[in-house]
């Protein structure tokens, strides 16, 4: 059950009668299925190639359609972080085989969104043990709507064999392929069920969509995510890694400690400017026209999705039960 509350009485009082509906939540578009989403994101699964980039002797990242996949290949088997789509199953299996791996033994979901976890639907039946933060598993057991502002996705509940069979609340640890792999949850951020996967021996971390390196981040504010949560989650991750740690984002090229530092600084700046406007009773339209992201748009691209969802997360509290 989901409840939405105004952020604070002080904000509502600041609106005055003329701006009484300034902080109303934007309407949700009619949810659509994967075919429509694929068109919107220009995904062509038949034409998609899975490419690999080496991080260490046993850790790689696979790029395709959807979220980046980390692959640990070693003497104890194969562990992946995120798994894209069933339509890419054969290509993902072939790419892992090219890296020296065979069947996937463990699949960790950084969160429950379809472009990172739909591959559970082939890895689970293949025999992989699927692992996720507890809130993500709950989300996967139910139908969900993901509001992407210009379009919304109707994510259906996963079948039993595609659900995580191992969950954790705040932290769990693998001892796999000769190293420690920490799974850490620092509270609601991009979603309520995000996981940072830290490969201690390989000096790398996969952050899923808490860190987007292909543009501005998407905040699933309608399902409990927030800009404050993303900032806090990234700062907590910085405290766990080193200056030379490789950072695997949910989307986009590999990054590093300093890239994550700059990302946090950008979000803090945008958040500060947005909150100053919100405190005066500014509407979403005012926020969109205020130019608060102009210092970053040339690199990050269109800010509308970030601004919309960040505004919602700062003016509404979404509680999932």
C-alpha positions in Angstrom: 0.0 0.0 0.0 1.4 3.4 -1.0 0.7 6.7 0.8 1.7 10.2 -0.3 2.0 13.1 2.0 2.9 16.8 1.6 6.5 17.5 2.6 5.6 19.9 5.3 3.0 22.2 6.7 5.5 25.1 6.4 5.7 24.6 2.6 2.0 24.4 2.2 1.5 27.6 4.2 4.1 29.3 2.1 2.1 28.7 -1.0 -0.8 31.0 -0.2 -4.2 30.7 -1.8 -3.0 31.7 -5.3 -0.5 28.9 -5.4 -2.6 26.4 -3.5 -2.0 23.6 -6.0 1.6 24.5 -6.9 2.9 21.3 -5.3 0.4 18.9 -6.7 1.9 15.8 -8.2 2.0 15.6 -12.0 -0.3 13.1 -13.6 1.0 9.7 -14.5 0.8 8.8 -18.2 -1.1 5.7 -19.2 1.3 2.8 -18.5 2.6 0.9 -21.6 4.4 -2.4 -22.1 8.0 -3.3 -23.1 7.4 -2.9 -26.9 6.4 0.7 -26.5 9.2 1.4 -24.0 11.7 -0.1 -26.4 10.6 2.2 -29.1 10.8 5.2 -26.8 14.3 4.4 -25.7 15.4 3.3 -29.2 16.2 -0.3 -28.1 16.4 -2.8 -30.9 17.1 -6.1 -29.2 17.7 -8.0 -32.5 20.4 -5.5 -33.5 21.9 -5.0 -30.1 25.4 -6.2 -29.6 26.8 -7.1 -26.2 30.3 -5.7 -25.8 32.7 -6.3 -22.9 35.2 -4.0 -21.1 37.8 -5.4 -18.7 38.1 -4.0 -15.2 40.5 -6.6 -13.8 41.7 -10.1 -14.6 38.3 -11.5 -13.4 35.9 -8.6 -13.5 34.3 -7.2 -16.6 31.3 -5.0 -17.6 29.0 -5.9 -20.4 27.1 -3.2 -22.3 24.0 -3.8 -24.4 20.5 -2.5 -23.9 19.4 -1.4 -20.5 21.7 -1.4 -17.4 25.3 -2.2 -17.3 26.2 -5.8 -16.3 29.2 -6.6 -14.1 30.6 -10.1 -14.5 32.9 -11.8 -12.1 34.5 -14.9 -13.6 36.8 -17.1 -11.6 37.6 -20.5 -10.2 34.3 -20.7 -8.2 32.1 -19.7 -11.1 30.2 -16.7 -12.4 28.5 -13.9 -10.5 26.7 -11.1 -12.4 25.3 -7.8 -11.2 22.2 -6.9 -13.2 21.0 -8.8 -16.3 19.1 -6.6 -18.8 16.4 -8.5 -20.9 15.4 -12.0 -21.8 15.5 -11.0 -25.5 19.3 -10.7 -25.1 19.7 -14.0 -23.2 21.6 -15.9 -25.9 23.9 -12.9 -26.5 24.6 -12.4 -22.8 25.4 -16.1 -22.4 27.7 -16.0 -25.3 29.5 -12.9 -24.0 30.0 -14.6 -20.6 31.4 -17.7 -22.3 33.8 -15.5 -24.3 35.1 -14.2 -20.9 35.8 -17.8 -19.8 32.6 -18.3 -17.8 29.8 -20.8 -18.1 26.5 -20.9 -16.3 25.8 -17.9 -14.1 25.8 -19.0 -10.4 24.7 -15.8 -8.8 22.8 -12.8 -10.1 22.7 -9.7 -8.0 20.0 -7.1 -8.8 21.1 -3.5 -7.9 17.3 -2.7 -7.9 14.0 -4.0 -9.3 13.6 -1.9 -12.5 12.9 -3.9 -15.6 16.0 -2.8 -17.6 18.2 -4.2 -14.8 16.3 -7.2 -13.6 14.1 -8.6 -16.4 17.0 -10.9 -17.2 16.1 -12.7 -14.0 13.5 -14.4 -16.2 16.1 -16.4 -18.0 18.8 -16.6 -15.4 16.5 -18.0 -12.7 15.3 -20.9 -14.8 19.0 -21.4 -15.9 19.7 -22.2 -12.2 21.2 -18.9 -11.0 20.7 -17.9 -7.4 19.1 -14.4 -7.5 20.0 -11.9 -4.8 18.5 -8.5 -4.0 17.8 -6.0 -1.2 14.5 -7.0 0.5 12.5 -4.1 -0.7 13.4 -4.9 -4.3 12.1 -8.5 -4.0 8.8 -7.1 -2.6 8.5 -4.9 -5.6 9.1 -7.8 -8.0 6.3 -9.8 -6.5 3.7 -7.1 -7.4 2.7 -5.2 -10.5 4.4 -1.8 -10.6 4.1 1.5 -12.5 7.3 3.4 -13.2 6.5 7.0 -14.1 9.1 8.3 -16.6 7.1 11.5 -17.0 6.7 11.4 -20.8 5.8 7.8 -20.6 5.1 5.2 -17.9 6.0 1.5 -17.8 3.7 -1.2 -16.6 6.1 -3.6 -14.9 4.3 -6.9 -14.2 5.1 -9.1 -11.2 7.8 -11.6 -11.9 7.2 -15.4 -11.9 8.5 -17.3 -9.0 11.6 -18.6 -10.7 12.6 -15.0 -11.6 12.4 -13.7 -8.0 15.3 -13.3 -5.6 15.8 -16.3 -3.4 18.2 -14.5 -1.1 17.5 -11.1 0.3 19.1 -8.8 2.9 18.2 -5.6 4.7 21.4 -3.4 5.1 24.4 -5.6 4.2 25.5 -9.0 3.1 28.8 -10.5 2.0 30.0 -13.0 -0.6 33.3 -14.8 -0.4 33.5 -15.7 -4.1 36.3 -16.0 -6.7 39.0 -15.4 -4.1 37.6 -12.1 -2.8 35.1 -10.4 -0.6 32.1 -8.9 -2.4 30.0 -6.5 -0.2 26.4 -5.8 -0.9 25.4 -2.6 0.9 22.0 -0.7 1.2 22.2 2.9 2.4 18.5 3.6 2.4 16.0 4.7 -0.3 17.7 6.5 -3.2 16.9 5.8 -6.9 14.3 3.3 -5.5 13.7 1.9 -2.0 15.7 -1.2 -2.8 19.1 -0.1 -4.1 22.3 -2.0 -3.6 25.9 -1.0 -4.0 28.0 -4.0 -4.9 31.6 -3.6 -3.9 34.2 -6.0 -5.3 36.9 -5.5 -2.7 39.6 -7.5 -4.4 39.0 -5.9 -7.8 38.7 -2.4 -6.3 35.4 -1.7 -8.1 31.8 -0.9 -7.2 28.6 -1.2 -9.2 26.0 1.4 -8.2 23.2 0.6 -10.5 21.0 3.6 -11.3 21.9 5.5 -8.1 24.8 6.7 -10.4 23.9 7.4 -14.0 26.9 8.3 -16.2 24.9 8.7 -19.4 22.9 11.8 -18.4 21.0 13.1 -15.5 19.7 10.4 -13.1 16.2 9.2 -13.0 14.6 9.3 -9.6 11.7 6.9 -9.1 10.0 9.3 -6.8 6.6 7.7 -7.3 8.1 4.5 -5.7 9.9 6.1 -2.8 13.1 7.4 -4.5 14.4 10.9 -3.8 17.2 13.3 -4.8 18.2 13.5 -1.1 18.4 9.7 -1.0 20.6 9.5 -4.1 23.0 12.1 -2.6 23.2 10.3 0.7 23.6 6.9 -0.9 26.5 8.1 -3.1 28.2 9.8 -0.1 27.9 6.6 1.9 29.5 4.7 -1.0 32.4 7.1 -1.2 33.2 6.3 2.4 33.5 2.6 1.4 35.8 2.9 -1.6 39.2 4.3 -2.5 40.5 7.1 -4.6 41.5 4.7 -7.3 38.3 2.6 -7.2 36.5 1.9 -10.6 32.9 3.0 -10.4 30.4 1.1 -12.6 27.3 3.2 -13.2 23.9 1.9 -14.1 24.2 3.4 -17.5 27.1 5.0 -19.4 30.9 4.4 -19.4 33.0 3.4 -16.4 33.8 6.1 -14.0 35.9 6.6 -10.9 36.0 8.2 -7.4 36.3 11.7 -8.7 33.5 11.2 -11.2 31.3 10.2 -8.3 32.4 13.2 -6.3 31.5 15.6 -9.2 28.1 13.8 -9.6 27.3 14.4 -6.0 28.4 18.1 -6.2 26.2 18.6 -9.2 23.1 17.1 -7.5 23.7 19.0 -4.4 23.9 22.3 -6.4 20.7 21.5 -8.3 18.9 20.4 -5.1 19.9 23.6 -3.3 18.7 25.9 -6.0 15.5 23.9 -6.4 14.8 23.9 -2.7 15.3 27.7 -2.5 12.6 28.1 -5.1 10.3 25.5 -3.5 10.5 27.5 -0.2 9.0 30.5 -2.0 6.1 28.4 -3.3 7.5 27.9 -6.8 5.5 25.5 -9.1 7.0 22.8 -11.2 6.6 25.0 -14.2 8.6 27.7 -12.5 11.3 25.2 -11.6 11.5 23.9 -15.2 11.9 27.4 -16.5 14.4 28.7 -13.9 17.6 27.4 -15.6 19.0 25.8 -12.5 20.7 23.0 -14.5 22.2 25.2 -17.2 25.8 24.8 -15.9 25.5 21.0 -16.6 23.1 20.6 -19.5 25.8 20.7 -22.2 27.2 17.5 -20.8 24.2 15.9 -19.1 21.6 16.6 -21.7 17.8 17.2 -21.2 17.1 18.0 -17.5 13.3 17.7 -17.6 13.0 14.2 -16.2 15.4 14.9 -13.3 13.7 18.2 -12.4 10.3 16.7 -12.5 11.1 13.8 -10.3 13.4 15.7 -8.0 10.7 18.3 -7.5 8.2 15.6 -6.7 10.6 14.0 -4.2 11.2 17.3 -2.4 7.5 18.2 -2.1 6.0 14.8 -1.5 6.8 11.9 0.8 6.0 8.5 -0.7 5.8 5.6 1.7 5.6 2.0 0.4 4.1 -0.5 2.8 
